[in-house]
C-alpha cells in the first residue's frame, strides 16, 4: 500500500509541477518559442491541475494541493473572458457572414464542403491550403466567384470566394514570401478590409520566428487601415499565445470568440478536450460578432468557423 501511494504521489506531484511550470512560463512566450507553445494549452492545464489538486489534497497534502489549485485558477482566469465577455450590440440589421476553412489540401471533400457552405449562406469564404483541384468549382459552388488564384510558386495557397464581385489583392510578406489576401468588402454602407492569413506553424525555432514576423507585418497592415478591419484564417496558435495577444493589443482588435467560449478546431478528429482553437477571426472595435459557431468535420485536420459580423453600436 505504501509503495502504491509512493508511485501515485510521485506521479501527481510530477504532473502538478510540470503543469505549474507550463502555466508560469506560458506568460513569457516572447522569450522562447517553447514557452509560447506551452501557452496554447491553458484549458488543458486548468483541467489537469484541478484534478491533481483535488487528488493530492484528498490523499496526501492539502497545502500542496492548494498550490496546484492556485495554478489551475491562474489558467482559468486567462480563459474565462471568452465565456464571461459579451460582444458589443449591433448598430443595425446589415451583416456579413464569413466562413474560414483550412481544407488541408483535400480535394475529395470539395463537393460536400460547398454543399454545406450553401446552407450557411456565407457572403465571403476564405479557404486555406487550397490546391489546384479546388479551382474546378462543383455545381454546388455556383453562387460564388473565385476572386484569386494560387501563387505560381506554391502547391497550395489562400483562395477567396464571394457572392459579390469584391476586390482581392494577394500579397507576399516576410522574408520567405508567405501569402496573405486583402479583401475589400462592406457591411451595408460601411466599407471594411479583411485580411485572410495562412502563417506557418511554430513547430521549431526558425518557423516560430517566421510566424512572429508574419503577424508583425499583418499588425502593421491593420494599423495602416482607416476602415474597420478583420483578420481571419488558420492562425496556427491559440488565443493565449504571445503572437495572438500582440495582434489584439497592437492592432486594437477584438477576438470574435469573446462570449462564445473555446471553440476548438484542431485536430478535428480528436475529442474536444484534446483539440485547440487555432482558427480565428478578430476584428476592429467598430465591428461586433453577432454569431459564431463551428462547421462540421469533413475528415480534414481543421473544422471550419462561421462568423456573422455587423457594425457595432
Buried (B, 14 or more C-beta within 10 A) or exposed (E): EEEEEEEBBEEBBEBBBBBBEBBEBBBEBEEEBBBBBBBBBBBBBBBBBBBBBBBBBEEBEEEBBEBBBEBBBBBBEBBEEBEEEEBBEBBEEBBBBBBBBBBBBBBEBBEBBBEBBBEBEBBBBBBBBBBEEBEEBEEBBEEBBBBBEBBEEBEBBBBBBBBEEBEBEBEEBBEEEBBBBBBEBBBEEBEBBBBBBBBBBBEEEEBBBBBBBBBBBBBEBBEEBEEBBBBBBBBBBBBBBBBBBBBBEBBEBBBBBBBBBBBBBBBBEEEEEEBBBBBBBBBBEBBBBBBBEBBEEBEBBBBBBBBBBBBBE
